[in-house]
Amino acid sequence: MALTLPAHPDPLADRLHASGLLAELAHGLGGPFHYLLPDRFDTNLAAFRTALTDARVDGRVYYAKKANKAGVFIDRCAAGGAGVDVASLGELRDALGHGVRGADLVVTGPAKAEPLLRVAVRQGALIAVDSLDELHNLLVLTEPRPPRVLLRVHPASQPGSRFGLVEAELDEALRDCAEAGDRLRMEGFSFHLSGYDPQQRADLAGDLVDLCLKARLLGLRADRISIGGGFAVDYVPADAWHTFLDRQHPGDYHDAKTFTTGDFYPYHPPVAGADALAAVLAARPSGTGPSLATRLRESGVLLLLEPGRALLDRAGSSVFTVQGVKDRTGYGILTVDGTSLSLSEQWFNSEYLPDPRLLTTRAPQRDATPYRACVGGASCLDSDLLTWRKIDFPARPNVGDLLVYPNTAGYQMDSNESSFHELPLPPKVVIDHPEGAARPRWRLDP
């Protein structure tokens, strides 16, 4: 029997799948597509804000735009007063074009080019400075308003990180900021930390609070810190996840492909989403003294955070149509009308593990037996598999059936898409559920 990793139950998605709308969209659009549920974004944003309120912490949520290119989520940020984290001139322009104010943007990313810095300064965006060169480039800009900056700190717990200022660079940057006077507004510190450990994030946040107090002695404003993202998403139930990790082996995959458990995203983390933020705030930096929340309050430091994936939890899925079915010894190979570039976990030499759901219009068969199959893309590359794992489908899929990959809005659906073979990029469809309506409505994302 194949290992299963079903996504958490989702009544809203179930109603959408049962409505027949996805089959109509697949026919009308003529290819794969992604559907988006923006109301879920609003719910996730509200949960993060509640975590801040419950901890009595003054904070600000910035949506990390790199997690999904859809315009509708930026629209929701503008409408809901949330900030947006951008890392390129294109992302900055897009956020402004969707109504986000410049003052509500934070500009991250390494070695920012002069055009990006100039527009960011003109719009009053907050800039996370990653190097001394970048700071010096800001100081020589001739703009009517002073740059607003955070100094990004290199994480000592991750010495291999390429981001941030090491201790000697940080000391020099603080001196430069102090000497700049009114030519620059140094508002605090930030960091880029890989991983999802709340304690590690709280430890570094505590260090940044100390840095704010040190910077104030130099006459700098230093009243805020950014702890980045790092809030995991809970995709599958705990028992299924742990069983999978214990039992998965090369025989579970097409061509006996080998994955180690370290290759996989933690699809069931110990703590996820807004609960992970609550855990960070409740943790005691370095394991001693008051909680991070208390330290933030006592020092008058504003907390900034930049979740991407966690704001998109259950806010979208990817839909493909079955184009062909091949029988092989012991299992089959499905081919769908798209490529693995629309499931970006393949980018990391990994696998998107939540089970795809088969939607078919044929009547259920009493004698149907499960059909085990991997899922390949429509390209001419042997490595183009959306799912290497052999999935147990309830019956043998037919040409024209749909496969729905659940919960792909966070990084999966468009981070690595390409028009390889001149295939069009799958469009994004925004789904609304008006109160009292018999069925959902849809529109193309702008």
C-alpha positions in Angstrom: 0.0 0.0 0.0 1.3 3.4 -1.0 2.1 6.0 1.7 -0.5 8.7 1.8 -0.2 12.4 2.9 -3.7 13.8 2.6 -4.0 17.6 3.2 -6.0 18.7 6.2 -9.7 18.7 5.7 -10.9 21.8 4.0 -14.7 22.2 3.7 -14.4 25.3 1.6 -12.2 23.6 -1.0 -14.5 20.5 -0.9 -17.5 22.7 -1.8 -15.6 24.3 -4.6 -14.5 20.9 -6.0 -18.0 19.6 -5.9 -19.5 22.7 -7.6 -18.3 21.7 -11.1 -16.6 25.1 -11.5 -13.1 23.7 -11.8 -14.0 21.5 -14.8 -15.6 24.5 -16.5 -12.5 26.5 -15.9 -10.2 23.8 -17.2 -12.3 23.6 -20.4 -12.6 27.4 -20.9 -9.0 28.2 -20.1 -7.7 25.2 -22.1 -4.9 24.3 -19.8 -3.7 24.1 -16.2 -4.5 27.0 -13.8 -4.2 28.0 -10.2 -7.2 29.1 -8.1 -6.8 31.6 -5.3 -9.0 32.1 -2.2 -8.2 35.7 -1.0 -10.6 35.5 2.0 -8.1 33.0 3.4 -5.3 35.6 3.2 -7.5 38.0 5.2 -8.0 35.3 7.8 -4.3 34.5 8.1 -3.4 38.1 8.4 -6.0 38.6 11.1 -4.5 35.7 13.0 -1.0 37.2 13.0 -2.4 40.5 14.2 -4.3 38.7 17.0 -1.0 37.1 18.1 0.6 40.5 18.4 -2.4 41.9 20.3 -2.6 38.9 22.7 1.1 39.4 23.5 0.5 43.1 24.0 3.2 43.8 21.4 3.2 46.8 19.1 3.9 45.2 15.7 3.4 45.4 11.9 2.9 42.6 9.4 4.5 42.9 5.9 3.5 40.3 3.3 6.5 38.9 1.6 5.5 39.4 -2.0 8.0 36.8 -3.4 5.8 34.0 -2.1 3.2 34.6 -4.8 3.0 37.0 -7.8 -0.8 37.3 -7.7 -2.1 40.9 -7.6 -5.1 40.0 -5.5 -3.0 39.5 -2.4 -1.4 42.9 -2.8 -4.9 44.3 -3.2 -5.8 42.8 0.2 -2.7 44.3 1.8 -3.7 47.8 0.5 -7.3 47.4 1.6 -6.3 46.0 5.0 -3.5 48.3 5.8 -0.8 45.6 5.8 2.7 46.3 4.6 4.5 44.5 1.7 8.0 43.2 1.6 9.6 43.6 -1.8 13.1 42.7 -3.1 13.2 44.1 -6.7 12.2 47.2 -8.6 9.4 45.2 -10.3 7.9 44.1 -7.0 8.1 47.6 -5.7 6.3 49.1 -8.7 3.7 46.4 -8.6 2.9 47.0 -4.9 2.6 50.7 -5.5 0.4 50.1 -8.5 -2.0 48.0 -6.4 -2.4 50.9 -3.9 0.2 50.1 -1.2 1.7 53.3 0.1 5.5 53.7 -0.1 5.7 54.1 3.6 4.1 50.7 4.0 6.9 48.9 2.0 10.0 47.3 3.3 12.8 46.6 0.7 14.9 43.6 1.4 17.3 41.5 -0.7 21.1 41.7 -1.1 23.2 44.2 -3.0 20.3 46.4 -4.2 20.9 48.3 -7.4 20.9 52.1 -7.5 17.5 52.4 -9.4 15.8 50.3 -6.7 17.4 52.3 -3.9 16.5 55.6 -5.5 12.8 54.7 -6.0 12.6 53.3 -2.5 13.9 56.5 -1.0 11.6 58.7 -3.1 8.6 56.6 -2.0 9.6 56.6 1.7 10.0 52.9 1.9 12.0 51.2 4.7 15.2 49.7 3.4 17.0 46.7 5.0 20.7 47.5 4.4 22.7 44.3 3.8 26.2 45.7 3.3 28.4 48.7 3.9 28.5 49.4 0.2 24.7 49.6 0.2 24.7 52.1 3.1 27.3 54.3 1.4 25.3 54.2 -1.8 22.3 55.5 0.1 24.3 58.3 1.7 25.4 59.7 -1.6 21.9 59.7 -3.2 20.6 63.3 -3.7 17.0 63.0 -2.8 14.7 65.4 -1.1 13.9 63.0 1.8 16.4 61.0 3.9 16.5 57.2 3.4 14.8 55.1 6.1 17.0 52.2 6.9 17.3 49.0 9.0 20.7 47.5 9.4 20.6 43.8 8.7 22.6 41.8 11.2 24.5 38.6 10.2 23.2 35.7 12.3 26.0 34.3 14.4 24.0 31.0 14.7 24.2 30.5 10.9 27.8 31.5 10.1 27.3 30.2 6.5 24.6 32.8 5.8 25.5 35.3 3.0 23.2 37.9 4.5 23.9 40.7 6.9 26.6 42.7 8.5 29.2 41.0 10.7 30.1 42.6 14.0 32.9 44.9 12.7 30.8 46.0 9.8 27.9 46.7 12.1 30.0 48.9 14.3 31.2 50.9 11.2 27.7 51.2 9.9 26.4 52.5 13.2 29.2 55.2 13.2 28.3 56.1 9.6 24.6 56.4 10.5 25.4 58.6 13.6 27.7 60.9 11.5 25.1 61.2 8.7 22.8 63.1 11.1 19.6 64.3 9.3 20.8 62.8 6.0 19.5 59.4 7.1 16.9 57.9 9.4 18.3 54.8 11.1 15.2 53.1 12.4 16.5 49.8 13.7 17.8 46.4 12.8 16.7 43.3 10.9 17.9 39.8 10.1 17.5 37.0 7.6 17.3 33.6 9.4 16.8 30.3 7.7 14.6 27.7 9.5 11.6 27.6 11.7 12.9 27.3 15.2 11.0 29.9 17.4 13.7 29.9 20.1 16.5 30.6 17.6 14.4 33.5 16.2 13.6 34.9 19.7 17.3 34.7 20.6 18.4 36.8 17.7 15.5 39.2 18.2 16.6 39.7 21.8 20.1 40.6 20.4 18.5 43.2 18.1 16.6 44.8 21.0 20.0 45.2 22.8 21.4 46.7 19.6 18.5 49.3 19.5 19.4 50.4 23.0 23.1 50.7 22.0 22.2 52.7 18.9 20.1 55.1 20.9 23.2 56.1 22.9 24.6 57.3 19.6 21.6 59.5 19.0 19.9 57.2 16.5 16.2 56.5 16.5 16.4 52.7 16.5 12.9 51.9 17.6 12.0 48.8 15.6 13.3 45.4 14.6 12.3 43.0 11.8 12.4 39.2 12.5 11.7 38.3 8.9 9.5 35.3 8.1 10.2 31.7 9.2 6.6 30.8 10.2 5.9 27.3 8.8 2.7 26.0 7.3 0.9 22.9 8.6 -0.1 21.0 5.5 -0.8 17.4 6.6 -1.9 15.6 9.8 0.8 14.6 12.3 0.3 10.9 12.2 0.5 10.7 8.4 3.6 12.9 8.3 5.5 10.9 10.9 4.5 7.6 9.3 5.7 8.9 6.0 9.1 10.0 7.4 9.6 6.6 9.1 8.6 4.4 6.2 9.4 6.2 2.9 12.0 4.5 0.8 13.2 4.5 -2.9 10.5 1.9 -3.9 7.8 4.5 -3.1 9.1 6.6 -6.1 9.3 6.4 -9.8 12.7 5.1 -11.0 13.6 4.4 -7.3 14.4 8.0 -6.8 16.1 8.7 -3.5 15.0 11.4 -1.1 16.3 11.9 2.4 14.0 13.3 5.1 16.2 16.4 5.2 15.2 17.1 1.6 11.6 17.7 2.5 9.8 20.8 3.8 8.5 20.1 7.3 4.9 19.5 6.2 3.7 19.1 9.8 5.8 21.4 11.9 5.6 21.4 15.8 4.1 24.9 15.6 2.9 26.8 12.6 1.6 30.1 11.3 0.4 32.7 13.9 1.0 30.1 16.6 4.7 30.2 15.7 4.7 34.0 16.1 3.1 33.5 19.6 5.8 31.0 20.5 8.5 33.5 19.4 7.0 36.2 21.5 6.6 33.9 24.5 10.2 32.6 24.3 12.9 34.0 26.6 15.9 35.2 24.5 18.9 33.0 25.2 16.7 31.1 27.7 16.9 33.6 30.5 15.2 36.7 31.7 11.8 38.1 30.5 10.0 37.0 27.4 10.7 38.6 24.1 7.3 40.2 24.3 8.1 41.8 27.6 11.5 43.0 26.3 9.9 44.6 23.3 7.3 46.4 25.5 9.9 47.6 28.1 12.3 48.9 25.5 9.6 50.6 23.3 10.6 48.6 20.2 8.2 48.0 17.4 8.2 44.4 16.0 8.1 44.0 12.2 7.6 40.6 10.6 7.5 39.5 7.0 5.6 36.2 6.6 4.9 35.0 3.0 3.9 31.3 2.9 2.1 31.5 6.3 -0.2 34.3 5.0 -1.1 32.1 2.0 -2.0 28.9 4.0 -5.0 27.3 2.2 -5.3 30.4 0.0 -4.9 28.6 -3.3 -4.4 25.3 -5.2 -3.2 24.2 -8.6 -5.3 22.3 -11.1 -4.1 20.1 -14.0 -5.9 17.9 -16.5 -4.9 14.3 -17.2 -3.7 14.0 -20.8 -2.6 10.3 -20.7 -2.2 7.2 -18.6 0.5 4.6 -19.1 0.5 1.2 -17.3 3.9 0.0 -16.0 4.8 -3.0 -13.9 3.2 -2.4 -10.5 2.1 1.2 -11.1 1.2 3.8 -13.7 2.4 7.1 -15.1 0.0 9.9 -15.5 0.8 12.8 -17.8 -0.9 16.2 -17.2 -1.2 19.3 -19.2 1.5 21.3 -17.5 5.0 20.9 -16.1 6.7 20.4 -12.7 7.9 24.0 -13.0 4.5 24.9 -11.5 5.3 23.0 -8.3 8.4 24.8 -7.3 9.5 22.3 -4.6 11.2 20.5 -7.5 13.5 23.6 -7.7 15.0 22.5 -4.4 15.6 18.9 -5.6 12.7 17.9 -3.4 9.0 16.9 -3.8 5.7 18.6 -3.0 4.3 15.9 -0.8 0.6 16.6 0.0 -1.5 14.2 -2.1 -3.1 15.5 -5.2 -6.9 15.0 -5.4 -8.5 13.3 -8.3 -11.7 14.9 -9.6 -13.6 12.9 -12.2 -17.1 13.2 -13.7 -17.6 9.5 -14.1 -19.9 7.6 -11.8 -18.3 5.8 -8.9 -17.7 2.1 -9.5 -18.4 -0.4 -6.8 -15.6 -2.7 -8.0 -13.0 0.0 -8.6 -9.6 -0.8 -7.2 -7.0 1.8 -6.2 -4.6 2.8 -9.0 -1.0 3.6 -8.0 0.7 6.2 -10.2 3.3 8.9 -10.3 2.5 12.2 -12.2 4.6 13.5 -15.1 4.5 16.8 -16.9 3.9 17.5 -20.6 7.5 18.2 -21.5 10.1 16.0 -23.2 12.3 15.8 -20.1 12.5 12.5 -18.1 13.0 14.5 -15.0 9.7 16.5 -15.4 7.6 14.9 -12.7 5.1 16.8 -10.6 5.0 13.8 -8.2 7.7 11.1 -8.2 5.9 9.3 -5.4 3.5 6.6 -6.4 0.1 7.9 -5.3 -2.8 5.5 -4.6 -5.7 7.1 -6.6 -9.2 5.7 -5.8 -9.5 4.4 -9.4 -7.6 4.4 -12.7 -7.7 8.1 -13.9 -9.2 8.8 -17.3 -8.1 11.4 -19.8 -9.9 14.6 -19.0 -10.0 14.0 -15.2 -8.6 16.8 -13.0 -5.7 16.6 -10.5 -5.9 19.3 -7.8 -2.7 19.9 -5.8 -3.8 21.5 -2.5 -2.4 24.5 -0.8 0.1 25.6 -3.4 -0.2 29.4 -3.1 2.9 29.7 -0.9 5.9 29.6 -3.2 4.8 26.6 -5.1 2.6 27.8 -8.0 4.7 30.5 -9.6 8.2 30.8 -8.1 9.7 28.7 -10.8 7.2 28.8 -13.6 8.5 28.9 -17.2 7.0 28.9 -20.7 9.1 25.9 -21.6 8.0 24.3 -24.9 6.1 27.6 -25.5 3.5 26.4 -23.1 1.6 29.3 -21.6 2.0 30.0 -17.9 -1.1 28.8 -16.0 -3.4 31.7 -15.3 -4.6 32.5 -11.8 -8.3 32.5 -11.1 -9.7 34.4 -8.1 -12.5 32.6 -6.4 -15.1 34.5 -4.3 -17.9 33.0 -2.2 -20.6 35.7 -1.9 -22.9 35.1 1.1 -26.1 33.4 0.0 -24.8 32.6 -3.6 -25.6 29.2 -4.9 -22.1 28.7 -6.2 -18.7 30.5 -6.1 -17.8 33.2 -8.6 -14.5 33.6 -10.4 -12.4 36.2 -12.2 -8.9 36.3 -13.6 -6.2 37.7 -11.3 -5.2 41.1 -12.6 
